[in-house]
Amino acid sequence: MQASGASLEEVAAFAHKKRNEIKKPALEAAPPDLLNKIVERNVKIYNNSSGPTFEQLVDSGKTFKQIIESTTRSGGGDIL
């Protein structure tokens, strides 16, 4: 994307959006008790059942590069 002229912000926003799209099927397939834990954790930490919004990440001080890198890692190690 950057080679095509996109800014780091545009790449970071795209990567964040795609990560959320990719995780939907996994969440839909999760057992109800695990899904409830995930949703409860996300609401507690991010006030959002889906995890942090792009704006929350930026507002927390994450750089666009950090946001892009974070989309390649899974989270939730504190759930299991």
C-alpha positions as CSV (number, residue, x, y, z in Angstrom):
1,M,0.0,0.0,0.0
2,Q,2.8,2.4,0.9
3,A,4.5,1.7,-2.5
4,S,1.2,2.8,-4.1
5,G,1.3,6.1,-2.2
6,A,-0.7,5.3,0.9
7,S,0.3,7.0,4.1
8,L,1.2,5.0,7.2
9,E,-2.0,6.1,8.8
10,E,-4.0,4.7,5.9
11,V,-2.1,1.4,6.0
12,A,-2.6,1.2,9.8
13,A,-6.3,1.8,9.5
14,F,-6.6,-0.7,6.8
15,A,-4.7,-3.4,8.7
16,H,-6.7,-2.8,11.8
17,K,-10.0,-3.1,9.9
18,K,-8.8,-6.3,8.2
19,R,-7.7,-7.8,11.4
20,N,-11.2,-7.2,12.9
21,E,-12.8,-8.8,9.8
22,I,-10.5,-11.9,10.0
23,K,-11.2,-12.5,13.7
24,K,-15.0,-12.5,13.2
25,P,-15.3,-16.1,12.0
26,A,-13.0,-17.3,14.9
27,L,-15.2,-15.5,17.4
28,E,-18.4,-16.9,15.9
29,A,-16.9,-20.4,16.2
30,A,-15.8,-20.0,19.8
31,P,-17.7,-21.9,22.5
32,P,-20.2,-19.6,24.2
33,D,-18.3,-19.6,27.6
34,L,-15.0,-18.6,25.9
35,L,-16.8,-16.0,23.7
36,N,-18.4,-14.5,26.9
37,K,-14.9,-14.2,28.5
38,I,-13.5,-12.5,25.4
39,V,-16.4,-10.0,25.2
40,E,-16.2,-9.3,29.0
41,R,-12.5,-8.7,28.8
42,N,-12.8,-6.4,25.8
43,V,-15.6,-4.4,27.4
44,K,-13.7,-4.1,30.6
45,I,-10.4,-3.0,29.0
46,Y,-11.7,-1.1,25.9
47,N,-15.3,-0.4,26.6
48,N,-16.0,-2.2,23.3
49,S,-16.9,-5.8,22.8
50,S,-14.7,-6.1,19.7
51,G,-11.4,-4.8,21.2
52,P,-9.7,-1.5,20.8
53,T,-10.9,0.9,18.0
54,F,-8.3,2.4,15.7
55,E,-9.0,5.7,17.4
56,Q,-8.3,4.2,20.9
57,L,-5.0,2.8,19.7
58,V,-4.0,6.2,18.3
59,D,-5.2,8.1,21.4
60,S,-3.3,5.7,23.6
61,G,0.0,6.8,22.0
62,K,0.5,3.9,19.5
63,T,2.3,4.9,16.4
64,F,0.9,3.9,13.0
65,K,3.9,1.5,12.7
66,Q,3.0,-0.1,16.1
67,I,-0.6,-0.5,15.1
68,I,0.4,-2.2,11.8
69,E,2.8,-4.5,13.7
70,S,0.2,-5.3,16.3
71,T,-2.3,-6.5,13.7
72,T,0.1,-9.4,13.0
73,R,-0.1,-10.7,16.6
74,S,-2.8,-12.5,18.4
75,G,-3.8,-11.3,21.8
76,G,-5.9,-12.5,24.6
77,G,-3.2,-14.5,26.4
78,D,-4.8,-13.2,29.6
79,I,-8.1,-15.0,28.9
80,L,-7.0,-18.6,28.9
